[in-house]
């Protein structure tokens, strides 16, 4: 039973990532693309976490944590870059 | 089919359902702020459900405690609102238009009032 559920869930997450890719391609402004890419990163965490059940290994937990950190830092960095400021400011600029 | 498989399956299906709802919101909402609203709450709760289900599977079936998955849940729960706040602030400062039928814009009113009270910035 768990195999069928895992197949369905992987399909749903793939559909979700596909829809986000469409928004990242057609987004009218650059902020739409940032939102879509951030959501792709969030969905990728769940995808790789389910691959841990499929392959019955706990070795991918590092990958899951690292993708969470990189998605957050990437979103914040692109948002600050789009705003036209520096990435690390002191609040008096 | 044991009990733990049913519980893990409920967690996984609920998480995938919330993720798909977030993506539908991303493709359907009319402006950036609505899309941010859909993406940052629904997808985050979905991925928290999925990772919690995987943690339960490894805890009961395999018999190992994967602490990094708990750390991932905590990290996503803490940093998704921060990232959404940064994206929304940068979108407002760049000048992305709201939807035509948006009723009110409190930040514009407050910025106007603040500029009227303090016309020039004190340099120190």
Backbone of each chain as ProteinMPNN parsed JSONL, in Angstrom:
{"seq_chain_A": "XXXXXXXXXXXXXXXXXXXXXXXXXXXXXXXXXXXXXXXXXXXXXXXXXXXXXXXXXXXXXXXXXXXXXXXXXXXXXXXXXXXXXXXXXXXXX", "coords_chain_A": {"N_chain_A": [[0.828, -1.205, 0.0], [1.949, 1.2, 0.766], [3.706, 1.668, -1.286], [2.085, 2.389, -3.471], [0.973, 4.748, -2.496], [3.271, 6.29, -2.257], [4.017, 6.51, -4.934], [1.85, 8.006, -5.928], [2.142, 10.359, -4.444], [4.654, 11.26, -5.251], [4.057, 11.812, -7.908], [2.188, 13.899, -7.586], [3.799, 15.869, -6.393], [5.604, 16.286, -8.467], [3.907, 17.361, -10.378], [3.289, 19.733, -9.071], [5.804, 21.032, -9.007], [6.104, 21.336, -11.731], [4.038, 23.136, -12.401], [4.947, 25.366, -10.996], [7.288, 25.85, -12.403], [6.221, 26.686, -14.818], [5.074, 29.15, -14.026], [7.428, 30.452, -13.347], [8.523, 30.738, -15.826], [6.652, 32.267, -17.342], [6.171, 34.477, -15.806], [5.088, 37.805, -15.195], [6.516, 39.882, -13.9], [9.759, 40.314, -12.277], [9.611, 39.618, -9.616], [7.605, 37.712, -9.45], [8.917, 35.546, -10.554], [10.849, 35.086, -8.638], [9.277, 34.249, -6.463], [8.193, 31.892, -7.536], [10.5, 30.334, -7.928], [11.389, 30.055, -5.309], [9.315, 28.511, -4.264], [9.657, 26.211, -5.785], [12.053, 25.284, -4.671], [11.16, 24.722, -2.063], [9.347, 22.642, -2.578], [11.074, 20.744, -3.568], [12.429, 19.864, -1.347], [10.54, 18.191, -0.032], [10.267, 16.267, -2.038], [12.805, 14.98, -2.18], [12.902, 14.022, 0.383], [10.949, 12.034, 0.257], [12.161, 10.322, -1.503], [14.012, 9.246, 0.221], [12.487, 7.351, 1.622], [11.9, 5.6, -0.465], [14.377, 4.523, -1.286], [15.259, 3.538, 1.086], [17.23, 4.624, 2.808], [19.082, 6.655, 5.078], [20.776, 8.551, 4.288], [20.258, 10.753, 2.772], [19.469, 12.848, 4.308], [21.198, 14.909, 4.89], [21.253, 16.163, 2.408], [18.637, 17.113, 2.204], [18.5, 19.009, 4.308], [20.474, 20.78, 3.456], [19.458, 21.729, 1.024], [17.255, 23.117, 1.981], [18.518, 25.214, 3.394], [19.975, 26.46, 1.317], [17.952, 27.277, -0.439], [16.6, 29.202, 1.069], [18.659, 31.143, 1.489], [19.267, 31.812, -1.143], [16.83, 32.929, -2.061], [16.556, 35.201, -0.401], [18.879, 36.584, -1.116], [18.496, 37.123, -3.879], [16.211, 38.692, -3.719], [17.127, 40.936, -2.27], [19.041, 41.829, -4.051], [17.473, 42.545, -6.239], [16.166, 44.698, -5.216], [18.026, 46.637, -5.327], [19.917, 47.228, -3.445], [22.604, 46.49, -1.155], [23.615, 43.168, -0.181], [24.22, 42.561, 2.492], [23.308, 44.798, 4.703], [23.566, 47.649, 6.956], [21.427, 48.997, 7.839], [21.429, 51.777, 7.681], [21.556, 52.836, 5.211]], "CA_chain_A": [[0.0, 0.0, 0.0], [2.79, 2.398, 0.853], [4.31, 1.905, -2.603], [1.12, 3.127, -4.304], [0.87, 6.106, -1.951], [4.498, 7.017, -2.597], [3.95, 6.847, -6.361], [0.885, 9.105, -6.102], [2.676, 11.59, -3.86], [5.719, 11.744, -6.132], [3.405, 12.413, -9.066], [1.606, 15.188, -7.222], [4.868, 16.856, -6.196], [6.133, 16.62, -9.793], [2.942, 18.293, -10.985], [3.45, 21.02, -8.389], [7.037, 21.66, -9.49], [5.875, 21.71, -13.139], [3.236, 24.369, -12.417], [5.816, 26.466, -10.56], [8.194, 26.161, -13.508], [5.459, 27.496, -15.768], [4.982, 30.528, -13.53], [8.759, 31.06, -13.422], [8.807, 31.091, -17.221], [5.77, 33.28, -17.92], [5.861, 35.513, -14.841], [5.216, 39.129, -15.809], [7.591, 40.653, -13.281], [10.833, 39.493, -11.745], [9.231, 39.121, -8.29], [6.884, 36.457, -9.661], [9.884, 34.464, -10.775], [11.492, 34.763, -7.354], [8.302, 33.473, -5.683], [8.079, 30.549, -8.114], [11.725, 29.564, -7.678], [11.394, 29.722, -3.889], [8.39, 27.389, -4.064], [10.293, 25.007, -6.332], [12.992, 24.794, -3.666], [10.406, 24.141, -0.944], [8.797, 21.352, -2.99], [12.189, 19.812, -3.775], [12.738, 19.265, -0.04], [9.637, 17.067, 0.159], [10.555, 15.25, -3.054], [13.989, 14.191, -1.805], [12.562, 13.304, 1.612], [10.232, 10.803, -0.108], [13.154, 9.399, -2.084], [14.63, 8.529, 1.326], [11.684, 6.151, 1.908], [11.979, 4.665, -1.599], [15.663, 3.826, -1.306], [15.493, 3.026, 2.438], [18.503, 5.078, 3.347], [18.982, 7.919, 5.802], [21.938, 9.352, 3.895], [19.853, 11.968, 2.065], [19.013, 13.887, 5.237], [22.089, 16.051, 4.674], [20.826, 16.85, 1.185], [17.389, 17.819, 2.507], [18.805, 20.192, 5.118], [21.27, 21.722, 2.666], [18.591, 22.393, 0.044], [16.455, 24.096, 2.722], [19.357, 26.394, 3.675], [20.344, 27.162, 0.078], [16.768, 27.935, -1.003], [16.353, 30.428, 1.848], [19.684, 32.159, 1.235], [19.127, 32.265, -2.516], [15.666, 33.823, -2.191], [16.854, 36.485, 0.24], [19.91, 37.285, -1.877], [17.949, 37.665, -5.127], [15.291, 39.778, -3.384], [17.907, 42.128, -1.932], [19.698, 42.301, -5.275], [16.468, 43.188, -7.083], [15.818, 45.969, -4.587], [19.057, 47.594, -5.688], [20.809, 47.504, -2.345], [23.616, 45.478, -0.929], [23.016, 41.998, 0.443], [24.352, 42.729, 3.937], [23.34, 46.228, 5.008], [23.547, 47.939, 8.386], [20.203, 49.693, 8.185], [21.532, 53.235, 7.591], [21.877, 53.206, 3.839]], "C_chain_A": [[0.861, 1.253, 0.0], [3.462, 2.714, -0.48], [3.374, 2.73, -3.491], [1.021, 4.566, -3.835], [2.098, 6.925, -2.325], [4.513, 7.408, -4.067], [3.011, 8.025, -6.601], [1.471, 10.422, -5.605], [3.812, 12.149, -4.706], [5.132, 12.39, -7.386], [2.826, 13.783, -8.768], [2.688, 16.257, -7.031], [5.511, 17.246, -7.524], [5.221, 17.603, -10.516], [3.084, 19.685, -10.379], [4.692, 21.76, -8.878], [6.871, 22.117, -10.945], [5.08, 23.007, -13.232], [4.094, 25.565, -12.002], [6.814, 26.847, -11.646], [7.507, 27.004, -14.569], [5.345, 28.933, -15.322], [6.349, 31.204, -13.59], [9.1, 31.444, -14.855], [7.956, 32.265, -17.693], [5.549, 34.469, -17.004], [6.059, 36.911, -15.386], [6.361, 39.95, -15.205], [8.646, 39.706, -12.711], [10.479, 38.924, -10.369], [8.422, 37.832, -8.389], [7.839, 35.288, -9.83], [10.586, 34.089, -9.474], [10.563, 33.905, -6.498], [8.231, 32.047, -6.21], [9.321, 29.722, -7.832], [11.834, 29.179, -6.207], [10.476, 28.539, -3.607], [8.922, 26.102, -4.669], [11.278, 24.424, -5.324], [12.289, 24.129, -2.499], [9.854, 22.761, -1.322], [9.885, 20.299, -3.172], [12.595, 19.145, -2.465], [11.855, 18.037, 0.2], [9.908, 15.927, -0.811], [11.717, 14.356, -2.62], [13.731, 13.444, -0.503], [11.781, 12.028, 1.306], [11.167, 9.817, -0.787], [13.913, 8.652, -0.992], [13.842, 7.275, 1.681], [11.848, 5.121, 0.8], [13.266, 3.857, -1.535], [16.071, 3.287, 0.058], [16.872, 3.373, 2.964], [18.286, 6.401, 4.055], [20.077, 8.877, 5.379], [21.533, 10.667, 3.25], [19.416, 13.086, 3.006], [19.904, 15.122, 5.17], [21.636, 16.884, 3.482], [19.576, 17.683, 1.442], [17.672, 19.111, 3.279], [19.547, 21.239, 4.305], [20.426, 22.433, 1.625], [17.702, 23.42, 0.732], [17.262, 25.37, 2.963], [19.637, 27.175, 2.394], [19.146, 27.865, -0.55], [16.473, 29.231, -0.269], [17.375, 31.508, 1.496], [19.588, 32.692, -0.187], [17.965, 33.23, -2.697], [15.959, 35.189, -1.592], [17.874, 37.273, -0.576], [19.349, 37.877, -3.161], [16.988, 38.807, -4.839], [16.045, 41.058, -3.046], [18.596, 42.699, -3.165], [18.719, 43.042, -6.163], [16.102, 44.561, -6.543], [16.865, 47.033, -4.886], [20.006, 47.922, -4.567], [21.918, 46.487, -2.261], [22.977, 44.334, -0.152], [23.088, 42.109, 1.965], [24.432, 44.22, 4.236], [23.264, 46.417, 6.525], [22.338, 48.767, 8.777], [20.275, 51.195, 8.074], [21.808, 53.68, 6.17], [20.797, 54.12, 3.27]], "O_chain_A": [[0.551, 2.237, -0.671], [3.756, 3.872, -0.776], [3.812, 3.654, -4.176], [0.988, 5.494, -4.643], [1.99, 8.102, -2.668], [4.964, 8.498, -4.419], [3.324, 8.931, -7.374], [1.325, 11.462, -6.246], [3.93, 13.364, -4.867], [5.649, 13.397, -7.869], [2.945, 14.711, -9.568], [2.521, 17.402, -7.451], [5.919, 18.394, -7.703], [5.678, 18.54, -11.171], [3.01, 20.69, -11.085], [4.646, 22.964, -9.132], [7.417, 23.144, -11.348], [5.401, 23.878, -14.041], [3.986, 26.645, -12.582], [7.151, 28.021, -11.8], [8.106, 27.91, -15.149], [5.498, 29.848, -16.131], [6.429, 32.404, -13.854], [9.88, 32.37, -15.08], [8.462, 33.164, -18.365], [4.817, 35.39, -17.367], [7.097, 37.19, -15.986], [7.087, 40.633, -15.928], [8.465, 38.489, -12.665], [10.986, 37.868, -9.989], [8.528, 36.96, -7.527], [7.606, 34.191, -9.321], [10.882, 32.919, -9.236], [11.008, 32.942, -5.875], [8.21, 31.096, -5.429], [9.216, 28.534, -7.527], [12.319, 28.094, -5.887], [10.812, 27.664, -2.808], [8.674, 25.018, -4.14], [11.335, 23.207, -5.142], [12.746, 23.103, -1.994], [9.879, 21.831, -0.516], [9.651, 19.109, -2.957], [13.05, 18.001, -2.462], [12.347, 16.976, 0.586], [9.794, 14.756, -0.448], [11.625, 13.13, -2.684], [14.271, 12.357, -0.295], [11.929, 11.035, 2.019], [10.986, 8.605, -0.664], [14.409, 7.551, -1.23], [14.433, 6.246, 2.005], [11.927, 3.922, 1.066], [13.246, 2.639, -1.712], [17.114, 2.646, 0.182], [17.586, 2.522, 3.495], [17.41, 7.179, 3.678], [20.293, 9.901, 6.027], [22.336, 11.596, 3.175], [19.032, 14.161, 2.547], [19.437, 16.244, 5.365], [21.628, 18.114, 3.52], [19.461, 18.812, 0.964], [17.148, 20.172, 2.941], [19.292, 22.436, 4.438], [20.642, 23.616, 1.361], [17.413, 24.472, 0.161], [16.758, 26.476, 2.763], [19.547, 28.403, 2.379], [19.301, 28.937, -1.135], [16.137, 30.24, -0.888], [17.006, 32.653, 1.234], [19.8, 33.882, -0.422], [18.09, 34.233, -3.4], [15.651, 36.216, -2.196], [17.752, 38.49, -0.715], [19.679, 39.01, -3.51], [16.93, 39.778, -5.593], [15.657, 42.142, -3.48], [18.718, 43.916, -3.304], [19.073, 44.05, -6.776], [15.77, 45.473, -7.301], [16.598, 48.221, -4.708], [20.837, 48.819, -4.716], [22.142, 45.714, -3.193], [21.925, 44.506, 0.463], [22.121, 41.786, 2.654], [25.478, 44.842, 4.053], [22.946, 45.492, 7.271], [22.23, 49.198, 9.925], [19.277, 51.863, 8.346], [22.254, 54.807, 5.955], [20.89, 54.542, 2.117]]}, "seq_chain_B": "XXXXXXXXXXXXXXXXXXXXXXXXXXXXXXXXXXXXXXXXXXXXXXXXXXXXXXXXXXXXXXXXXXXXXXXXXXXXXXXXXXXXXXXXXXXXXXXXXXXXXXXXXXXXXXXXXXXXXXXXXXXX", "coords_chain_B": {"N_chain_B": [[-0.53, -4.663, 5.688], [0.107, -2.316, 7.932], [-0.452, -0.376, 10.95], [1.241, 1.801, 11.094], [1.924, 2.32, 8.504], [-0.44, 3.298, 7.492], [-0.671, 5.684, 8.932], [1.629, 7.094, 8.115], [1.013, 7.266, 5.401], [-1.225, 8.944, 5.46], [-0.059, 11.32, 6.372], [1.732, 11.844, 4.206], [0.016, 12.106, 1.969], [-1.578, 14.253, 2.706], [0.354, 16.257, 2.844], [1.264, 16.373, 0.151], [-1.092, 17.155, -1.072], [-1.46, 19.733, 0.004], [0.793, 20.977, -1.077], [0.233, 20.909, -3.83], [-2.021, 22.529, -3.807], [-0.844, 24.974, -3.121], [0.692, 25.422, -5.421], [-1.299, 25.668, -7.365], [-2.438, 27.992, -6.446], [-0.305, 29.706, -6.981], [-0.345, 29.77, -9.778], [-2.815, 30.852, -10.292], [-3.527, 33.2, -8.852], [-3.924, 36.825, -8.994], [-1.904, 38.838, -8.643], [1.457, 39.712, -7.458], [1.517, 39.73, -4.67], [-0.666, 38.244, -3.83], [0.094, 35.779, -4.902], [2.346, 35.302, -3.371], [1.17, 35.01, -0.895], [-0.199, 32.601, -1.318], [1.905, 30.85, -1.848], [3.679, 30.854, 0.318], [2.47, 29.956, 2.629], [0.824, 27.639, 2.227], [2.436, 25.801, 0.76], [4.585, 25.571, 2.494], [3.482, 24.409, 4.832], [2.705, 22.011, 3.669], [5.178, 20.799, 2.977], [6.208, 20.501, 5.49], [4.456, 18.598, 6.583], [5.088, 16.399, 4.903], [7.807, 15.893, 5.492], [7.59, 15.309, 8.188], [6.113, 12.947, 8.072], [7.994, 11.261, 6.812], [9.937, 11.24, 8.791], [8.542, 9.891, 10.836], [8.23, 7.393, 9.614], [10.928, 6.479, 9.429], [11.502, 6.432, 12.119], [9.813, 4.458, 13.264], [9.655, 2.18, 11.532], [12.274, 1.643, 10.456], [13.723, 2.106, 12.739], [15.543, 4.095, 13.439], [16.595, 7.305, 14.547], [16.335, 10.123, 12.799], [17.744, 12.954, 13.178], [18.256, 15.177, 11.647], [16.108, 15.557, 10.01], [14.153, 16.553, 11.743], [15.441, 18.929, 12.323], [15.323, 20.092, 9.813], [12.541, 20.539, 9.594], [12.187, 22.46, 11.619], [13.819, 24.485, 10.601], [12.671, 25.172, 8.102], [10.194, 26.015, 9.024], [10.923, 28.275, 10.442], [12.247, 29.961, 8.573], [10.755, 30.363, 6.238], [8.696, 32.42, 6.508], [10.402, 34.638, 6.786], [11.777, 34.761, 4.342], [9.589, 35.206, 2.667], [8.748, 37.699, 3.566], [10.969, 39.26, 2.842], [10.884, 39.025, 0.022], [8.396, 40.184, -0.542], [8.779, 42.793, 0.422], [10.831, 43.712, -1.256], [9.5, 43.578, -3.684], [7.53, 45.536, -3.307], [9.108, 47.81, -3.01], [10.426, 47.951, -5.454], [8.317, 48.517, -7.068], [6.137, 47.035, -7.992], [2.956, 46.627, -9.367], [-0.199, 46.536, -7.664], [-3.162, 44.417, -7.703], [-5.916, 45.372, -9.838], [-8.368, 45.56, -8.54], [-7.806, 45.793, -5.865], [-8.481, 46.902, -2.58], [-7.388, 48.558, -0.487], [-4.353, 50.221, 0.563], [-2.271, 50.182, 2.906], [0.391, 50.633, 3.489], [1.328, 52.564, 1.696], [-0.126, 54.806, 2.552], [0.948, 55.105, 5.149], [3.635, 55.578, 4.562], [3.444, 58.0, 3.214], [2.508, 59.662, 5.247], [4.667, 59.541, 6.981], [6.672, 60.723, 5.492], [5.659, 63.275, 5.372], [5.762, 64.177, 7.99], [8.485, 64.036, 8.669], [10.428, 65.697, 6.724], [13.08, 65.775, 5.704], [15.896, 63.601, 5.877], [17.763, 63.033, 8.742], [21.186, 63.45, 8.837], [23.908, 61.737, 10.132]], "CA_chain_B": [[-0.703, -3.225, 5.905], [0.103, -2.081, 9.38], [-1.0, 0.915, 11.353], [2.18, 2.895, 10.855], [1.857, 2.659, 7.083], [-1.62, 4.152, 7.288], [-0.41, 7.021, 9.467], [2.588, 7.742, 7.216], [0.325, 7.579, 4.15], [-2.055, 10.134, 5.665], [0.832, 12.48, 6.386], [2.285, 12.129, 2.874], [-1.025, 12.572, 1.039], [-1.966, 15.601, 3.127], [1.424, 17.179, 2.437], [1.264, 16.562, -1.3], [-2.303, 17.917, -1.401], [-1.221, 21.146, 0.3], [1.766, 21.507, -2.039], [-0.453, 21.159, -5.101], [-2.859, 23.713, -3.617], [0.017, 26.154, -3.21], [1.078, 25.661, -6.812], [-2.47, 26.186, -8.08], [-2.534, 29.398, -6.073], [0.722, 30.465, -7.693], [-0.679, 29.979, -11.184], [-4.14, 31.43, -10.452], [-3.755, 34.498, -8.227], [-3.705, 37.859, -10.01], [-0.717, 39.681, -8.529], [2.589, 39.107, -6.76], [1.268, 39.589, -3.232], [-1.531, 37.085, -3.694], [0.885, 34.569, -5.147], [3.195, 35.115, -2.195], [0.27, 34.487, 0.135], [-0.477, 31.186, -1.57], [3.104, 30.014, -1.872], [4.485, 30.768, 1.519], [1.808, 29.255, 3.727], [0.338, 26.309, 1.888], [3.53, 24.908, 0.387], [5.421, 25.32, 3.659], [2.803, 23.414, 5.676], [2.76, 20.741, 2.959], [6.478, 20.145, 3.077], [6.385, 20.102, 6.891], [3.752, 17.325, 6.734], [5.808, 15.326, 4.221], [9.03, 15.553, 6.224], [7.176, 14.667, 9.442], [5.774, 11.571, 7.74], [9.235, 10.508, 6.575], [10.573, 11.053, 10.1], [7.813, 8.832, 11.542], [8.564, 6.117, 8.965], [12.249, 6.019, 9.828], [11.519, 6.196, 13.565], [9.103, 3.245, 13.67], [9.941, 1.015, 10.695], [13.699, 1.351, 10.423], [14.248, 2.13, 14.094], [16.608, 5.074, 13.642], [16.105, 8.665, 14.725], [17.059, 11.022, 11.903], [17.55, 14.273, 13.781], [18.364, 16.248, 10.654], [14.768, 15.855, 9.478], [13.53, 17.481, 12.689], [16.1, 20.223, 12.129], [14.771, 20.654, 8.577], [11.207, 21.06, 9.891], [12.351, 23.709, 12.377], [14.425, 25.513, 9.748], [11.667, 25.632, 7.129], [9.157, 26.737, 9.765], [11.416, 29.588, 10.847], [12.782, 30.833, 7.537], [9.84, 30.656, 5.134], [8.123, 33.77, 6.625], [11.429, 35.661, 6.569], [12.005, 34.868, 2.903], [8.414, 35.817, 2.053], [8.779, 39.121, 3.91], [11.988, 39.917, 2.017], [10.424, 39.1, -1.368], [7.316, 41.163, -0.625], [9.307, 44.153, 0.585], [11.557, 44.11, -2.461], [8.524, 43.807, -4.754], [6.88, 46.827, -3.099], [10.057, 48.901, -3.25], [10.709, 48.04, -6.888], [7.17, 49.193, -7.654], [5.214, 46.125, -8.659], [1.594, 47.092, -9.185], [-1.187, 45.627, -7.08], [-4.271, 44.075, -8.581], [-6.777, 46.527, -10.091], [-9.503, 45.589, -7.619], [-7.388, 45.852, -4.466], [-9.238, 47.971, -1.959], [-6.64, 49.528, 0.311], [-2.904, 50.089, 0.575], [-1.937, 50.887, 4.143], [1.804, 51.016, 3.54], [1.475, 53.834, 0.978], [-0.633, 55.856, 3.442], [1.892, 55.326, 6.24], [4.858, 56.181, 4.023], [3.145, 59.403, 2.923], [2.438, 60.378, 6.527], [6.014, 59.634, 7.552], [7.426, 61.712, 4.721], [5.145, 64.61, 5.671], [6.245, 64.584, 9.304], [9.935, 64.242, 8.616], [10.686, 65.926, 5.309], [14.426, 65.367, 5.284], [16.498, 62.612, 6.742], [18.892, 63.598, 9.486], [22.435, 62.74, 8.554], [24.801, 61.772, 11.292]], "C_chain_B": [[-0.858, -2.967, 7.39], [-0.381, -0.674, 9.672], [-0.063, 2.059, 10.982], [2.189, 3.291, 9.384], [0.668, 3.558, 6.795], [-1.334, 5.571, 7.769], [0.56, 7.779, 8.56], [1.921, 8.131, 5.902], [-0.552, 8.806, 4.294], [-1.194, 11.394, 5.674], [1.299, 12.848, 4.986], [1.223, 12.691, 1.945], [-1.483, 13.975, 1.396], [-0.92, 16.63, 2.699], [1.431, 17.442, 0.948], [0.052, 17.372, -1.745], [-2.091, 19.41, -1.139], [-0.212, 21.761, -0.666], [1.106, 21.821, -3.375], [-1.378, 22.368, -4.983], [-2.04, 24.994, -3.702], [0.409, 26.468, -4.636], [-0.099, 26.183, -7.636], [-2.687, 27.65, -7.728], [-1.51, 30.252, -6.787], [0.31, 30.736, -9.132], [-1.983, 30.758, -11.332], [-4.322, 32.827, -9.877], [-3.32, 35.636, -9.146], [-2.439, 38.69, -9.847], [0.317, 39.024, -7.621], [2.251, 38.825, -5.306], [0.306, 38.436, -2.955], [-0.796, 35.786, -3.912], [1.8, 34.26, -3.971], [2.391, 34.529, -1.044], [0.009, 33.009, -0.066], [0.764, 30.341, -1.37], [3.678, 29.814, -0.483], [3.772, 30.105, 2.683], [1.481, 27.814, 3.367], [1.482, 25.346, 1.577], [4.415, 24.599, 1.587], [4.793, 24.284, 4.588], [2.822, 22.046, 5.006], [4.085, 20.046, 3.121], [6.763, 19.764, 4.525], [5.668, 18.773, 7.157], [4.544, 16.174, 6.115], [7.041, 14.909, 5.024], [8.7, 14.901, 7.568], [6.775, 13.211, 9.201], [6.99, 10.711, 7.507], [9.962, 10.251, 7.898], [9.882, 9.937, 10.883], [8.137, 7.465, 10.951], [9.913, 5.6, 9.441], [12.3, 5.707, 11.314], [10.923, 4.838, 13.91], [9.554, 2.03, 12.867], [11.416, 0.652, 10.736], [14.334, 1.377, 11.808], [15.397, 3.08, 14.318], [15.98, 6.451, 13.75], [16.95, 9.584, 13.851], [16.812, 12.447, 12.4], [17.595, 15.4, 12.791], [17.012, 16.563, 10.031], [14.007, 16.78, 10.421], [14.115, 18.884, 12.537], [15.596, 20.903, 10.858], [13.382, 21.243, 8.807], [11.307, 22.396, 10.609], [12.864, 24.832, 11.479], [13.417, 26.065, 8.741], [10.598, 26.456, 7.819], [9.624, 28.135, 10.15], [11.716, 30.504, 9.667], [11.821, 31.119, 6.394], [9.146, 32.012, 5.3], [9.138, 34.877, 6.382], [11.679, 35.864, 5.076], [10.816, 35.539, 2.218], [8.366, 37.312, 2.345], [9.785, 39.871, 3.042], [11.515, 40.083, 0.573], [9.324, 40.146, -1.512], [7.816, 42.584, -0.495], [10.047, 44.611, -0.66], [10.588, 44.365, -3.611], [7.846, 45.154, -4.575], [7.834, 47.976, -3.403], [10.411, 49.047, -4.722], [9.537, 48.716, -7.599], [6.256, 48.288, -8.44], [3.785, 46.544, -8.325], [0.743, 46.042, -8.47], [-2.262, 45.31, -8.12], [-5.183, 45.292, -8.72], [-7.876, 46.669, -9.041], [-9.081, 45.491, -6.162], [-7.997, 47.076, -3.812], [-8.359, 48.995, -1.261], [-5.162, 49.187, 0.31], [-2.396, 50.868, 1.785], [-0.495, 51.369, 4.157], [2.039, 52.336, 2.805], [1.006, 54.998, 1.841], [0.375, 56.164, 4.552], [3.177, 55.977, 5.748], [4.64, 57.661, 3.736], [3.117, 60.232, 4.201], [3.837, 60.55, 7.126], [6.85, 60.652, 6.793], [6.952, 63.13, 5.018], [5.658, 65.089, 7.022], [7.739, 64.88, 9.309], [10.347, 64.462, 7.172], [12.091, 65.521, 4.884], [15.044, 64.475, 6.341], [17.7, 63.229, 7.449], [20.143, 62.77, 9.21], [23.385, 62.885, 9.742], [26.025, 60.932, 11.016]], "O_chain_B": [[-1.846, -3.364, 8.009], [-0.679, 0.106, 8.768], [-0.506, 3.144, 10.605], [2.43, 4.451, 9.049], [0.746, 4.464, 5.965], [-1.7, 6.544, 7.109], [0.351, 8.956, 8.267], [2.214, 9.188, 5.344], [-0.632, 9.626, 3.378], [-1.547, 12.405, 5.067], [1.271, 14.02, 4.609], [1.483, 13.643, 1.21], [-1.748, 14.793, 0.515], [-1.257, 17.726, 2.251], [1.583, 18.584, 0.514], [0.141, 18.175, -2.674], [-2.486, 20.251, -1.946], [-0.338, 22.928, -1.036], [1.375, 22.857, -3.983], [-1.515, 23.143, -5.93], [-2.485, 25.984, -4.284], [0.458, 27.633, -5.031], [0.079, 27.037, -8.504], [-3.067, 28.455, -8.578], [-1.796, 31.39, -7.16], [0.583, 31.815, -9.659], [-2.242, 31.286, -12.413], [-5.176, 33.577, -10.351], [-2.443, 35.445, -9.988], [-1.935, 39.211, -10.842], [0.097, 37.938, -7.085], [2.651, 37.796, -4.764], [0.45, 37.731, -1.957], [-1.023, 34.805, -3.203], [2.003, 33.098, -3.619], [2.87, 33.663, -0.312], [-0.005, 32.241, 0.896], [0.7, 29.253, -0.798], [4.119, 28.715, -0.146], [4.428, 29.722, 3.651], [1.816, 26.886, 4.102], [1.501, 24.216, 2.065], [4.942, 23.492, 1.697], [5.479, 23.386, 5.077], [2.942, 21.027, 5.687], [4.132, 18.842, 3.375], [7.487, 18.8, 4.771], [6.194, 17.916, 7.867], [4.665, 15.105, 6.713], [7.29, 13.719, 5.215], [9.443, 14.039, 8.037], [7.059, 12.342, 10.026], [7.034, 9.562, 7.945], [10.531, 9.179, 8.103], [10.55, 9.125, 11.523], [8.301, 6.49, 11.685], [10.043, 4.434, 9.812], [13.047, 4.825, 11.739], [11.464, 4.13, 14.759], [9.81, 0.97, 13.438], [11.776, -0.492, 11.013], [15.365, 0.743, 12.031], [16.159, 2.915, 15.271], [14.959, 6.731, 13.123], [18.131, 9.801, 14.122], [15.794, 13.061, 12.079], [17.042, 16.471, 13.042], [16.778, 17.683, 9.576], [13.299, 17.682, 9.973], [13.402, 19.885, 12.608], [15.456, 22.125, 10.814], [13.068, 22.314, 8.288], [10.61, 23.351, 10.263], [12.414, 25.974, 11.572], [13.32, 27.278, 8.551], [10.141, 27.468, 7.287], [8.827, 29.073, 10.184], [11.465, 31.706, 9.747], [12.062, 32.056, 5.632], [9.007, 32.721, 4.303], [8.798, 35.929, 5.842], [11.779, 36.997, 4.603], [10.996, 36.343, 1.303], [7.991, 38.105, 1.481], [9.507, 40.97, 2.563], [11.71, 41.136, -0.033], [9.31, 40.907, -2.479], [7.352, 43.482, -1.198], [9.912, 45.761, -1.079], [10.815, 45.259, -4.426], [7.603, 45.857, -5.556], [7.435, 48.989, -3.978], [10.671, 50.156, -5.188], [9.726, 49.402, -8.604], [5.663, 48.704, -9.436], [3.445, 46.784, -7.167], [0.931, 44.837, -8.641], [-2.274, 45.841, -9.23], [-5.225, 46.144, -7.833], [-8.266, 47.785, -8.697], [-9.895, 45.146, -5.306], [-8.031, 48.155, -4.403], [-8.57, 50.196, -1.431], [-4.764, 48.042, 0.092], [-2.126, 52.066, 1.696], [-0.186, 52.395, 4.764], [2.86, 53.144, 3.24], [1.644, 56.05, 1.872], [0.63, 57.327, 4.862], [3.747, 56.828, 6.432], [5.523, 58.484, 3.977], [3.629, 61.351, 4.244], [4.145, 61.59, 7.709], [7.652, 61.368, 7.394], [7.731, 64.079, 4.931], [5.957, 66.271, 7.188], [8.185, 65.868, 9.893], [10.595, 63.491, 6.457], [12.266, 64.971, 3.797], [14.751, 64.585, 7.532], [18.545, 63.866, 6.82], [20.14, 61.546, 9.339], [23.623, 63.973, 10.266], [26.907, 60.826, 11.868]]}, "name": "protein", "num_of_chains": 2, "seq": "XXXXXXXXXXXXXXXXXXXXXXXXXXXXXXXXXXXXXXXXXXXXXXXXXXXXXXXXXXXXXXXXXXXXXXXXXXXXXXXXXXXXXXXXXXXXXXXXXXXXXXXXXXXXXXXXXXXXXXXXXXXXXXXXXXXXXXXXXXXXXXXXXXXXXXXXXXXXXXXXXXXXXXXXXXXXXXXXXXXXXXXXXXXXXXXXXXXXXXXXXXXXXXXXXXXXXXXXX"}
